[in-house]
Amino acid sequence: MNIVISKHAKDRIKTYNLTEKLVADCIIKPDKTVTGYAGTLIAHKVLNAHVLRIVYTKDKDIINVITVYPAKKARYFKK
């Protein structure tokens, strides 16, 4: 599987002090994956009080990461 990270996603990774390895690990082993708009997929990985959301598309064996951002865990994981 080949993971391609867009410039925008790389900028977000830097902004939020994340690593490309963390993003790749989250795509490979997410806590949850949901369908987004226009056929995108969103991988969720819980990180303390936040959840890392990775929006990407998958075409055969190529994953294109569109954006990455942390969000409040309570918004996406209900008790």
N, C-alpha and C positions, 0 to 999 in steps of 0.2 A: 504494500500500500504506500503510495506516494502522497505526502502532505505538502501542499503549496500554500504559503501564507501571504496574503495580499499586503501591500504597503500600508494600507489603513490598519489592518490587524497588527502589523509589526509596530506601528506607532502606538496603538492601544496597549500592546504588551509592554512597551517601554514606559508609557504613561502610568500604568498601574503596577509597575515594578514586578512583572511576571517574567517567565522564561518560555521560550519556544518549546522546550522539553515538557514543561508542565501542560502547555496547550495540547501537544501531541498525546501525552498520557491521558488527558481528559477526554480526548476524542476516542482513543482506543478503549478506555475503561471508564465510561461515564457512570454517574450515579443514576442518571435518567436521560433519555433522549426524547425530544418532542418534535413534531412537525411545525415549521414556521410558515411564513408567507412565501408564495411563489415556489413551493417545492424545496425550500431550504430546510435543513435540519438544525436543531439546537441541542448541543450536549451540555448537560448540567453536571457540575462537580462541586460538592459541598466543601467550603473552606471556612470553618468556624461559623460566625454569624452571617456569612455571605455565601453566595453560590456563584461560581464562575460560569458564565454563559458563553458558549462558543458557537457562533452562527456559521454554518458551512454548507456547501453542496458536495454531492458525491456523484461522480461519473465514472462508472466501471471501477478501476482501482486508483483513481485520483481524487483526493479530497482537497477542495479549495476553501480555505478559511477566509471568510468575509470580514468578520469582526469578532472581538473578544471584549467582554466587560464583566465586572463583578456587580452583583445585585443583592438586595436584602433577601436572605434565605426565606423569611416568612412570606414573601410575595409569591414564591414558586413552590414551596413545600409546606402544605397545610398539615396541621396535626390531626 
